[in-house]
Amino acid sequence: MSPVLNVRNAGGARDPERKAPTVASIDEVLTSISANVDAVNELQGQIEASKAQVDEVLGQLQSLGIEAAANALNVGKEQLEESSAMAAALVTKLEEARNSAEAAKHS
């Protein structure tokens, strides 16, 4: 059974049935968040690899004069760029969450 973070009941008094979080449980949260950061960074790398492939195919389509396909693929490239930016923003938020958990560990 995992520890419960809220050790006070609604009236503010200590609830004897609830346990205070341990440093180990906070460490588990930090480990989990760090794994999430790593996963999103890996995903962002995969998105960037996809963008590189799109760039290569775009160049080929444009050199062949296949503008309709190039235009459609360019929209996909823009969506990949947006996805990459979202992943970067997610990493920032996860790092903020990790910092908050780290602060909880030391308070």
Helices and strands as residue ranges (DSSP letters): H 23-63, H 67-105
